[in-house]
Amino acid sequence: MRAIPKGAEPTALRAYRATPGAVFDGANFTLVKTEIRAALLRDQLRVCAYCMGRIVPDEQAHPTRPDGRPVPAMKVEHWQPRSRYPALGLSWTNLLGVCLGGIGKAPSEQTCDARKGDAVIALNPLDAAHVATLHCTSNGRLTSTDPRFQIDLEGALGLNHRVLVEGRRALLDRELSRLGAAHPGGSLSPGALRAAVGALETSRGGQICEFGGVLRLWARKARKRHGETW
């Protein structure tokens, strides 16, 4: 997870919200939702708000109904669920772009919004202070210094699902091996590590690397003993 800077609200969403009786996925909402997706992809640099997996607006086969209409390979998520907070259904600061999260699979195999459902969570990717509590171990597991957020990571969001852990570990192994080869003998400097973190988090063509924030989350814990701030 990375802290998401929320950009400008889509004009179409603001106009739609002013319509009497307007609700999310209500009448004439298709084009509004298209603009919402585009703005979420812009702000999040095409990675899921929760797991940092790739999200794209392109359509793919429906994950649970192969004969149904194709659907975008991302979802618009309500951080505070509509079922409990209907007044926030059209609030721009309540909307996130997320991956499909294994929708249609057993709950134990789901992640992100698919697993979260209507649960209310404390961890908010729009709050930099929340994200600053997160760390990634060398084996790819996410942890938080806040017990509330750790419960969300393990439970409602399933962010330590084995597939995600393996993806994070693969990125760390690759980047740390590359850095080790470039700086032999344990000579890796904070500057070199920061440059590597920056490269992963730099937008190229409107997107960053999948799991691109993981090296920063690893450095936050691994380099703490050296008095470095990440």
N, C-alpha and C positions, 0 to 999 in steps of 0.2 A: 504494500500500500504506500502511496505517496500523497503528500498534501496537494490538494487540487485548488488552484486559483480560479475562482468562478468569474467568468467573463460576462459580457453584456447579455441580458435576457433577449431571446428572440422577439422581434417585433410582432410576429404573428401570435405568439403566446400571450403577450400583453394585450393585444386587441381581442383575442378570443376570451380571455378572462373577464373582460368588460362586458361580454355578451350575457344578457339575463339567462340564468339557468345553465350556464356553461359548466361542464364537468369533463374530467379527463376521459378520453376515448368516447366522448359524446358525438353528437351530430356535427358533420363538417370538420372533423378533427384531423383527418388524414394528412393534409398539407401542413398543419400546425405541428404534428408529430414529426414530420420530416425535417422541419426547421429545428425542432428540439434536438433530434438526433445529431444534426450537423453541428449545432452549438456545443453539445456535449463532447463530440469527437474533437472539436477544436480545443476545448478547455483541457481535456484529458489526454490529448495527444495520442488518441486511438489505443489506449489501454484501459482495461476494466478498473473501475473505481475501487474495487476490493482486492482482486488477486493480481492485477497488473498484466493479465493475459490480453492478447490482441482482441480488439473489437473493431468491426467494420460495418458500414451500412449495407453492404452487398447482401443480396438475398441468397438463401440456401434452402435445401429441402427442410420441411418442418420436422423438428426433432422427434415428435411423437406421432405425427400423421404423415407418413411418406407420400400419400396420395393427395394430401391437402395443398393449399396454396403455399408457395415458398415464403419464408419470413426473413427479415434482416438478421444478420449474425451478431446482434446485440439487443439488449432490452433497455427500456427506460425505467429505471428503478425509483421508487419513492422511499427515501431514507426513513422517514416516518410513514408507516403504512397507511394507505388510504382508508382501509377498513376502520382504523382507530382515529385517524386525523383527517376526516374528509375535507376540512377547510384548507388543508395544505396540498390538495390534489393537483392544483395548478400553480403552486409556488415554485418559482425557479430555483430557489435555494434548497428545495427539498428533492430535486431531481438529479439523478446520477445515471451515467452510462455504464452498463455492466454486461458481462458475458452471459451466455445462456446457462452456464453453470451446471450442465448435466441434467437439464430439465427432462422429465420423463423417467429418469433412473430412480433407484431406491434412494430415500432421503440420505442414507449414510454415504452415498456416492455423489451427492450433490454438493455444490459450493455456492458462495456468493448469494445473489438474490433468490435463486432457485431453492436454496436451502433455508434462507432467512424467512421467506414467506411473509406472514403478517407479524413476525416477532418485532419487538421494539428493542433496539440495541443502543448502547452508550457510545460506541466508537464511531466517530464521524470523519470520513476522509476529507471533508471541507475544513476541518479544524486542525491547523498546523500543530497546536499544542498536543492534540490527541496523537497525531502521527509521530510526534517527537518522542513518544514513549515506546515506540516499536523498535525491535532489533531482529536481526536474522542471524542464526547460528551458522557455523561452517557447514553443517549438514543440511541446511535449507529450511529449518523450522523457524516460524515467526513467534516471537515472545513480546510481552509488554510489561513494563514496570508497574502498570496499573492493573490490579486484579480484575476490575470490571471489564477492561478491554480484552484481557486474556480469555475470559469467559466467552466473549463475543467471537474472538479468533477461533477458538476450539469448537464452540457450539453452534451458534446461529449462522456463522459465515463459513465454517468448515475450511478455514484457510491453511490448516495443516494436513489437508488431504494428501495422500501419498503422491498423487500426480503433480500437485503444486509444489510440494517439497522437492520432488525430483527435478522439476523445472528450475527452481531457484538454485538448487545445488549445482546443476549443470552450468548455469551462468556463472556462479561463483568459482567453480573449478576452472572454467575457461579463462575468466578474467584474472584470477590469481596466478594461474600458470603462466599467462602472458606477461604479467607484471614481474613474476619471479625470473623469467628468462631475460627480461629487459633490465632487471636490476639484481644481478647475482650477488651472492654473499650477504644477503639480508640488508642490502643498502636501500631498500624502498623508502623513499622520503614521503612525508605528508603531502608535499606538492605533487609528486607523481601519482599518488593515490587519488588526490582530489581531481587531477586531470582525467584520470580514468573514470571516476564517478561522473564528472561533467560530460565526458564523451557519451556515456550511456544515457544521460538525461537530456542531451541536446536534441532538439527537434530537427528531423530531416524529412522534408516533404510533408510536414504536419504530423509526424509521428515519432515516438521514441521507441527504443528497443523493448520488446516484450520482456517483462520482469525487470525493466531498466532501472528501477530504484533499489534493487536488492543489494548492490555493492555498497551503497550508502548505509543501508540498514545493517549490513555486516560491519562496516567500518565504525559505526556508531558505538558498537559494543567492543569490538576487537581493539580499537585504538583508544578507548576511554582511559586505560591505564597509563597512557602516554600524555594524558591531560589534553587531548584533542577534542574539539567539539564538532559534531557532524549533525 
